[in-house]
Amino acid sequence: MKKYKDSRVNWIGEIPAHWEIIKVKNLALNNGSLFIDGDWIESDVIQETGIRYLTTGNIGAGKFKRQGNNYISEETFHSMNCLKALPGDLAISRLNEPIGRACILPYDEPRYVVAVDIVILRPDSKYDKEYISYCMNTVGYSENASIMSRGTTMKRISRGGLGNFSIPITSYSEQRLISNFLNKKTSEIDTLISDKEKLIALLEEKRQAIITETVTKGLNPDVKMKDSGVEWIGEIPEHWGITKLGRVSDVIDPEPSHRAPAMAKEEGFPYIGIRDINPDGSINLETARRIEEPALIAQENRFTINTKDIIFCRVATIGHPRVLKKETRIALSATLALIQYKPTKINYLYLLYYLNSLPVKIQSELFSTGSTRRSLGMEVLRKFDVILPNYEEQIEIIDHLKKYITNTDIIIETERDLISKLKEYRQALIYEAVTGKIDVQEMLKEIEQEEVSSS
């Protein structure tokens, strides 16, 4: 029976008796191999070809994210004396949650330039980079990094803080065994997650198609149609009208200055962005940033959040309308618009369905501005075209869509729940493996036997 000992590190717990604990700063004792800084690259030197420039957005938790397409010239590289990051390097992000996350740079390019908040770690030969990356992406490690980070709006961790973190270590051969096991198992889990995400995307497309057909054509297939005069709407029932969003609702800008208030140093009050609002409109208070009460009162003096109010994201991830379920005092991020329907003009559920339709998506794409971070101006949003049936037909449309959409929503929510469970299992598996709590050698043998028997 395997013997264990106390690691004396809270997030690690017990480890096998022959394992050790090592500080990250002792993983790379060779000169110029520990936490090599990235470079401060200004936007005016970014171009479309040359040496690939990576930002913290490319550094995923154990996975390189292939996003962005930025480069700098050879001339800039040499004049700025940039760090030459190499494929196979272990890159660590000191900024943005999860802080301290790490991944190995891919072999897509012969070299890279990395942003200033990325550090490169080139561990000594007795340490496996993949194993270290798995350690750095465990939940406990990430939580410690978040606690140690500093900053109000943009939290980051110092190189010294990173260096003082501890990870469990065993022989190189056992590190490789664990890495191989986790590569195989996490790949299987990631494939399952990807399949479910594709299914959700298809269901959401179907959902939008049903909504669009209903809110643009109505429920009577024999009704006489007319040209709406709007290219992205097409024909609508003859007796329906077209109006503007600002005429059937009050579209409120939560932060007219478009600047986020200072974040609270301690508890504070929730400052809600779209990522903090669940699909059902409930608020995830755990992910929300916090602000001081004076900033909250400033919003409360400008407007009141009511039952049946709709939230619409107008920056970056545009759209995602939801009826907000407010259960405590909250402030709204400058990235959101608060839409308060006018009961004499429109039903709030009809408006919610309409905001989920293709005409709204098209308008969002046509009228948003910005290259890397798209945004919709408040006045532009107020001028969005809204198809307006009479009130009785709005109720009929709501009843019809509830019947057909509810089942789709249940399936989507079930798939999301399964994805969440798979991600939790993935994290638990990584933790159990890198702390020696499971025998990966035996598990690999079982996997090989299963593969042989199934072939």
C-alpha positions in Angstrom: 0.0 0.0 0.0 1.4 3.4 -1.0 2.5 5.6 1.9 1.6 9.3 2.1 2.9 12.3 4.0 1.6 15.8 4.7 2.9 18.3 2.1 2.3 21.2 4.5 0.8 23.1 1.6 -3.0 23.6 2.0 -4.1 23.2 -1.6 -1.9 20.1 -2.2 -2.7 18.1 0.9 -1.1 14.7 1.3 1.5 13.4 -1.3 3.2 10.1 -1.7 6.1 9.6 0.8 8.8 9.6 -1.9 7.6 12.9 -3.4 8.9 16.4 -2.5 7.6 20.0 -2.5 9.5 22.5 -4.5 9.1 26.3 -4.9 8.5 27.4 -8.5 11.6 29.7 -8.4 13.8 26.6 -7.9 12.5 24.9 -11.0 14.8 26.9 -13.3 18.3 27.5 -11.8 20.1 28.1 -15.1 20.8 31.8 -15.9 18.1 33.5 -17.9 15.6 30.7 -17.6 13.3 31.9 -14.7 10.4 34.3 -15.4 11.8 36.0 -18.4 9.7 39.1 -19.1 7.7 39.7 -22.2 7.8 43.1 -24.0 5.7 46.3 -23.9 4.5 46.4 -27.5 2.5 49.5 -28.5 -0.4 49.2 -31.0 1.3 51.5 -33.6 4.0 48.8 -34.3 1.5 46.0 -34.8 1.2 44.7 -38.3 -0.3 41.8 -40.3 2.9 39.9 -41.0 6.3 39.3 -39.4 7.0 37.8 -35.9 3.8 36.6 -34.1 2.9 38.7 -31.1 1.1 37.0 -28.3 -1.0 38.5 -25.5 -2.4 37.2 -22.2 -5.5 36.2 -24.2 -3.5 33.5 -26.0 -2.5 31.9 -22.7 -5.2 29.5 -21.6 -5.3 27.2 -18.6 -3.2 24.4 -20.0 -4.1 25.2 -23.6 -2.7 27.7 -26.1 -5.6 29.8 -27.5 -5.3 30.5 -31.2 -6.9 33.9 -31.3 -5.7 37.3 -32.6 -3.5 37.8 -35.6 -0.9 40.3 -34.6 2.7 40.6 -35.7 5.7 42.9 -35.4 8.5 43.5 -37.9 12.0 42.2 -37.7 13.2 45.8 -37.4 10.9 46.4 -34.3 12.0 43.1 -32.8 15.7 44.0 -33.0 15.3 47.7 -32.2 13.4 46.9 -29.0 15.6 44.0 -28.2 12.5 41.8 -27.7 12.6 38.5 -25.9 12.7 35.6 -28.3 10.0 33.2 -27.0 10.3 29.7 -28.5 7.9 27.0 -29.4 7.8 24.6 -26.4 8.4 27.4 -23.9 6.2 27.4 -20.8 4.3 30.7 -20.8 2.7 32.0 -17.7 0.1 34.9 -17.5 0.4 37.3 -14.6 -2.8 39.1 -15.5 -6.5 38.2 -15.8 -8.3 35.3 -14.2 -7.3 32.6 -13.7 -4.1 34.5 -12.7 -0.9 32.4 -13.0 -2.4 30.1 -15.6 0.2 28.5 -17.9 0.5 26.7 -21.3 3.2 25.5 -23.6 3.7 27.6 -26.8 2.9 25.6 -29.9 5.1 24.9 -32.8 3.1 27.0 -35.2 5.9 29.6 -35.5 9.7 29.4 -35.2 9.6 32.2 -32.6 7.2 34.6 -30.8 7.1 37.9 -29.1 5.0 37.9 -25.9 3.3 40.8 -24.0 4.7 42.3 -20.9 2.3 40.5 -18.5 3.5 37.1 -19.8 6.6 35.5 -18.4 8.6 32.6 -19.8 9.8 29.7 -17.6 12.4 27.3 -19.0 12.7 24.7 -16.3 15.8 22.5 -15.7 16.0 19.2 -17.6 14.8 17.1 -14.6 11.4 18.8 -14.7 8.7 18.1 -17.3 7.1 21.3 -18.7 3.8 19.6 -19.3 3.6 18.3 -15.7 4.5 21.8 -14.4 1.8 23.3 -16.6 -0.8 20.9 -15.1 0.3 21.8 -11.6 -0.1 25.5 -12.4 -3.6 25.0 -13.7 -5.1 23.2 -10.7 -7.9 25.0 -8.9 -5.9 25.3 -5.6 -2.9 26.9 -7.4 -5.1 29.4 -9.2 -6.9 30.4 -6.1 -3.7 31.1 -4.3 -2.4 33.1 -7.3 -5.7 35.2 -7.2 -5.3 35.8 -3.4 -1.7 36.9 -3.9 -2.5 39.2 -6.9 -2.8 43.0 -6.5 -4.7 45.8 -8.3 -8.2 47.3 -8.5 -9.5 47.0 -12.0 -6.7 44.8 -13.4 -5.3 42.3 -10.9 -1.8 40.9 -11.5 0.7 38.8 -9.6 4.3 39.7 -9.2 7.2 37.5 -10.4 8.2 37.2 -6.7 4.8 35.9 -5.8 4.8 33.3 -8.5 8.3 32.2 -7.5 7.2 31.5 -4.0 4.4 29.1 -4.9 5.0 25.5 -4.2 4.2 22.5 -6.4 4.5 18.7 -5.7 7.4 17.0 -7.6 8.5 13.5 -8.2 11.0 11.8 -10.5 11.2 12.9 -14.1 9.9 9.5 -15.3 6.9 9.7 -13.1 6.2 13.3 -14.1 6.2 12.1 -17.8 3.9 9.2 -16.9 1.4 11.6 -15.2 1.6 14.1 -18.2 1.0 11.3 -20.7 -2.0 10.1 -18.6 -3.5 13.5 -18.3 -2.9 14.3 -22.0 -4.9 11.3 -22.9 -7.7 11.7 -20.4 -8.1 15.5 -20.7 -8.2 15.1 -24.5 -11.1 12.7 -24.2 -12.9 15.0 -21.8 -12.2 18.1 -24.1 -13.7 16.2 -27.1 -16.9 15.4 -25.1 -17.1 19.1 -24.1 -16.5 20.2 -27.7 -19.3 17.9 -29.0 -21.7 19.3 -26.4 -20.8 22.9 -27.2 -21.5 22.2 -30.9 -24.9 20.7 -30.0 -25.7 23.7 -28.0 -24.7 26.0 -30.9 -27.0 24.1 -33.2 -29.9 24.2 -30.7 -29.4 27.9 -30.3 -29.5 28.4 -34.0 -32.7 26.4 -34.2 -34.1 28.5 -31.3 -33.3 31.7 -33.0 -34.7 30.5 -36.3 -38.1 29.7 -34.6 -38.2 33.0 -32.8 -37.3 35.0 -36.0 -39.9 33.2 -38.1 -42.6 33.9 -35.5 -41.8 37.6 -34.7 -41.4 38.5 -38.3 -44.2 36.5 -40.0 -46.7 35.9 -37.2 -48.8 32.7 -36.6 -51.3 33.0 -39.5 -49.8 31.5 -42.7 -52.6 33.0 -44.8 -52.2 36.6 -43.6 -51.5 39.2 -46.2 -47.9 40.4 -46.2 -46.3 43.8 -47.0 -42.7 44.9 -47.6 -41.4 46.3 -44.3 -39.1 48.7 -46.1 -36.2 47.4 -43.9 -33.7 45.2 -45.7 -32.9 42.9 -42.7 -36.5 42.4 -41.9 -38.2 41.8 -45.3 -41.9 41.1 -45.4 -44.2 41.4 -42.4 -47.9 41.0 -41.9 -49.8 43.9 -43.5 -51.3 45.2 -40.3 -48.1 45.1 -38.3 -45.8 48.1 -37.8 -42.1 49.0 -37.5 -41.0 51.2 -34.6 -37.8 52.0 -32.7 -36.5 50.4 -29.5 -36.4 53.8 -27.8 -40.1 54.3 -28.5 -41.3 51.2 -26.8 -38.8 51.2 -24.0 -36.4 53.4 -22.0 -32.9 52.4 -22.9 -30.7 53.4 -19.9 -26.9 53.8 -19.8 -25.8 52.6 -16.4 -22.5 54.5 -16.6 -22.8 57.6 -18.8 -19.1 58.3 -18.2 -18.4 54.8 -19.6 -15.8 54.4 -16.9 -15.9 51.7 -14.3 -15.9 53.0 -10.7 -13.0 52.0 -8.4 -13.4 48.4 -7.2 -14.0 47.8 -3.4 -10.9 46.7 -1.4 -13.1 44.5 0.8 -16.6 43.2 0.4 -18.5 46.0 -1.4 -21.5 45.6 -3.7 -21.8 43.5 -6.8 -20.9 45.3 -10.1 -22.6 43.2 -12.7 -21.3 42.4 -16.2 -22.8 40.0 -18.8 -20.6 37.2 -17.6 -22.2 37.4 -14.1 -25.7 37.0 -15.4 -26.9 33.4 -16.0 -29.1 32.5 -19.0 -32.1 32.4 -16.8 -31.4 36.0 -15.6 -30.2 35.1 -12.1 -26.9 36.7 -10.9 -23.7 34.8 -10.1 -22.5 36.8 -7.2 -19.3 34.8 -6.9 -17.9 36.0 -10.2 -19.1 39.7 -9.9 -16.6 42.4 -9.1 -17.4 44.7 -6.1 -17.7 48.4 -5.8 -18.0 50.8 -2.8 -21.5 52.0 -1.7 -21.1 55.6 -3.0 -20.7 54.3 -6.5 -23.8 52.1 -6.1 -25.8 55.0 -4.7 -24.8 57.1 -7.7 -26.5 54.6 -10.0 -29.5 54.1 -7.7 -30.0 57.9 -7.9 -30.1 57.8 -11.7 -32.4 54.8 -12.2 -34.2 51.9 -10.5 -33.9 48.3 -11.6 -37.4 46.8 -11.8 -38.9 43.4 -12.2 -39.1 42.5 -15.9 -36.3 44.8 -16.9 -34.1 43.4 -19.7 -30.3 43.5 -19.8 -28.6 43.8 -23.2 -24.8 43.6 -23.6 -23.5 46.3 -25.9 -19.7 45.8 -25.7 -17.6 42.8 -26.9 -20.2 40.0 -26.5 -23.0 42.0 -28.0 -26.6 40.9 -27.3 -27.5 38.1 -24.9 -30.7 39.8 -23.7 -32.0 38.5 -20.3 -34.7 39.5 -17.9 -32.7 40.4 -14.8 -33.6 38.6 -11.5 -32.5 41.1 -8.9 -32.3 39.7 -5.4 -30.0 42.2 -3.8 -28.6 45.7 -4.3 -26.4 45.7 -7.5 -24.8 48.1 -9.9 -24.6 47.5 -13.6 -21.4 47.6 -15.7 -20.8 50.2 -18.4 -20.8 47.4 -20.9 -24.6 46.8 -20.4 -27.7 48.6 -21.4 -30.8 48.4 -19.2 -34.0 48.2 -21.2 -37.2 49.1 -19.4 -40.3 48.3 -21.5 -43.3 50.6 -21.7 -46.4 48.4 -20.8 -48.7 50.5 -23.0 -46.6 49.9 -26.0 -45.1 46.4 -25.8 -45.1 43.2 -23.7 -41.8 42.6 -22.0 -41.7 38.9 -23.0 -42.4 39.7 -26.6 -39.6 42.3 -26.5 -37.3 39.7 -24.9 -38.0 37.2 -27.7 -37.6 39.9 -30.4 -34.2 40.9 -29.0 -33.2 37.3 -29.5 -34.2 37.3 -33.2 -32.0 37.5 -36.3 -33.0 41.1 -37.2 -31.5 42.3 -33.9 -28.4 40.2 -34.4 -28.0 41.7 -37.9 -28.4 45.3 -36.6 -25.9 44.6 -33.9 -23.3 43.4 -36.4 -24.0 46.2 -38.9 -23.9 49.1 -36.4 -21.3 48.1 -33.9 -17.9 49.7 -34.2 -14.3 48.7 -33.2 -11.9 46.2 -34.6 -10.8 44.1 -31.6 -13.6 45.0 -29.1 -16.9 45.8 -30.8 -19.4 48.1 -29.2 -22.8 49.6 -29.7 -23.5 53.2 -28.9 -26.6 53.9 -26.7 -28.2 56.1 -29.3 -27.6 53.5 -32.0 -29.3 50.9 -29.8 -32.3 53.2 -29.1 -32.8 53.4 -32.9 -32.9 49.6 -33.5 -35.9 48.6 -35.6 -38.6 46.7 -33.7 -41.4 44.8 -35.4 -44.6 45.6 -33.5 -47.8 43.4 -33.8 -50.9 44.5 -31.8 -50.9 43.6 -28.1 -53.2 40.6 -28.5 -50.9 39.0 -31.1 -47.9 39.7 -28.9 -49.5 37.5 -26.3 -50.3 34.8 -28.8 -46.7 34.8 -30.0 -45.5 34.6 -26.4 -47.7 31.5 -25.8 -46.6 29.9 -29.0 -42.9 30.4 -28.4 -43.1 29.3 -24.8 -44.5 26.0 -26.0 -41.8 25.4 -28.7 -38.8 27.1 -27.0 -39.1 25.7 -23.5 -38.1 22.1 -24.5 -35.1 23.5 -26.5 -34.1 25.6 -23.5 -34.3 22.5 -21.2 -32.0 20.5 -23.5 -29.6 23.4 -23.7 -29.5 23.8 -19.9 -29.0 20.1 -19.4 -26.1 20.1 -21.9 -24.6 23.1 -20.1 -24.9 21.4 -16.8 -23.1 18.3 -18.2 -20.3 20.5 -19.6 -19.9 22.1 -16.1 -19.7 18.6 -14.5 -17.2 17.5 -17.1 -15.0 20.5 -16.4 -15.2 19.8 -12.7 -14.2 16.2 -13.3 -11.3 17.4 -15.5 -10.1 19.7 -12.7 -10.4 16.9 -10.1 -8.6 14.4 -12.3 -5.6 16.8 -12.8 -5.5 17.6 -9.1 -5.6 13.9 -8.1 -2.9 13.0 -10.6 -0.4 15.8 -9.9 -0.6 15.3 -6.1 -0.1 11.5 -6.4 -3.5 10.6 -5.1 -4.2 8.2 -7.9 -2.0 5.6 -9.4 -1.7 6.7 -13.1 0.4 3.7 -14.0 -2.3 1.3 -13.1 -4.9 3.5 -14.8 -2.9 3.6 -18.0 -2.7 -0.2 -18.0 -6.4 -0.4 -17.6 -6.9 2.0 -20.5 -4.5 0.0 -22.7 -6.4 -3.2 -21.9 -9.7 -1.6 -22.8 -8.3 -0.4 -26.1 -7.0 -3.9 -26.9 -10.3 -5.6 -26.0 -12.3 -3.1 -28.0 -10.1 -3.3 -31.2 
